[in-house]
């Protein structure tokens, strides 16, 4: 009985440490009729859109060009197109190299 209790207790403790990591892991890939929103605090929410939502999105939304980089600073979301910088390196590559 003590062994079973220890196994259950260990499982609960391990689950307590692993659950927050899974809760924060949001996929950045979108499938058809899915939406992603970034709020002013930088929190990302992902949702599936129904037919009415799809019609509304098609009425008001604008396409995003491939290579668009989104950046949050001071509660404002910015976007910039990936492009070749001075020296020939792409902006996205410079950002990757600039991170610690």
C-alpha positions as CSV (number, residue, x, y, z in Angstrom):
1,X,0.0,0.0,0.0
2,X,2.8,2.4,0.8
3,X,4.4,1.8,-2.6
4,X,1.2,2.6,-4.4
5,X,0.7,5.7,-2.3
6,X,4.3,6.9,-3.2
7,X,3.8,6.3,-6.9
8,X,0.5,8.2,-6.8
9,X,2.1,11.1,-4.8
10,X,5.1,11.2,-7.2
11,X,2.7,11.3,-10.2
12,X,0.8,14.2,-8.7
13,X,3.9,16.2,-7.9
14,X,5.3,15.6,-11.4
15,X,2.0,16.7,-12.9
16,X,2.0,19.9,-10.9
17,X,5.4,20.9,-12.4
18,X,4.6,19.8,-16.0
19,X,1.0,21.3,-16.3
20,X,2.1,25.0,-16.3
21,X,4.6,24.3,-19.1
22,X,1.8,22.7,-21.3
23,X,-0.6,25.5,-20.5
24,X,1.7,28.1,-21.8
25,X,2.6,26.2,-25.0
26,X,0.4,27.7,-27.7
27,X,1.0,26.5,-31.2
28,X,1.9,29.4,-33.6
29,X,0.5,27.5,-36.6
30,X,-3.0,28.3,-37.8
31,X,-5.3,26.0,-39.7
32,X,-8.2,27.1,-41.8
33,X,-10.8,29.1,-39.9
34,X,-8.6,29.6,-36.8
35,X,-7.7,33.0,-35.4
36,X,-5.0,34.2,-33.1
37,X,-5.1,37.4,-31.0
38,X,-2.4,39.1,-29.1
39,X,-3.7,41.4,-26.3
40,X,-1.9,44.5,-24.9
41,X,-0.2,42.4,-22.3
42,X,1.3,40.1,-24.9
43,X,-1.0,37.2,-24.1
44,X,-1.8,35.0,-27.2
45,X,-5.3,33.5,-27.5
46,X,-6.2,31.1,-30.3
47,X,-9.8,30.3,-31.3
48,X,-11.7,28.4,-34.0
49,X,-14.0,30.7,-36.0
50,X,-17.6,29.6,-37.0
51,X,-19.3,30.6,-40.3
52,X,-20.5,34.0,-39.0
53,X,-17.1,34.8,-37.6
54,X,-15.6,33.8,-41.0
55,X,-17.9,36.2,-42.9
56,X,-17.0,39.0,-40.5
57,X,-13.2,38.3,-40.8
58,X,-13.5,38.3,-44.6
59,X,-15.3,41.6,-44.5
60,X,-12.8,43.4,-42.2
61,X,-9.5,41.5,-42.3
62,X,-6.5,42.3,-44.5
63,X,-4.1,39.7,-45.8
64,X,-0.7,39.5,-44.1
65,X,2.3,39.2,-46.4
66,X,4.7,36.2,-46.0
67,X,7.8,37.3,-44.0
68,X,5.9,39.6,-41.7
69,X,7.5,39.9,-38.3
70,X,5.4,40.9,-35.3
71,X,7.0,42.6,-32.3
72,X,5.5,43.7,-29.0
73,X,7.0,46.7,-27.1
74,X,5.4,48.8,-24.4
75,X,2.0,47.3,-24.9
76,X,2.0,48.1,-28.7
77,X,2.2,45.4,-31.3
78,X,4.4,46.3,-34.3
79,X,4.9,44.6,-37.6
80,X,7.8,44.8,-40.1
81,X,8.6,43.0,-43.4
82,X,11.6,40.7,-43.3
83,X,14.1,42.3,-45.7
84,X,17.8,42.3,-46.6
85,X,19.7,44.6,-44.3
86,X,23.0,46.4,-44.9
87,X,25.7,43.8,-45.3
88,X,23.3,41.4,-47.0
89,X,21.9,39.6,-43.9
90,X,18.1,39.2,-43.5
91,X,16.4,41.1,-40.7
92,X,15.1,37.8,-39.2
93,X,18.7,36.4,-39.1
94,X,19.9,39.6,-37.4
95,X,17.2,39.2,-34.7
96,X,18.1,35.6,-34.1
97,X,21.8,36.5,-33.7
98,X,21.0,39.5,-31.4
99,X,19.2,37.4,-28.8
100,X,21.2,36.2,-25.8
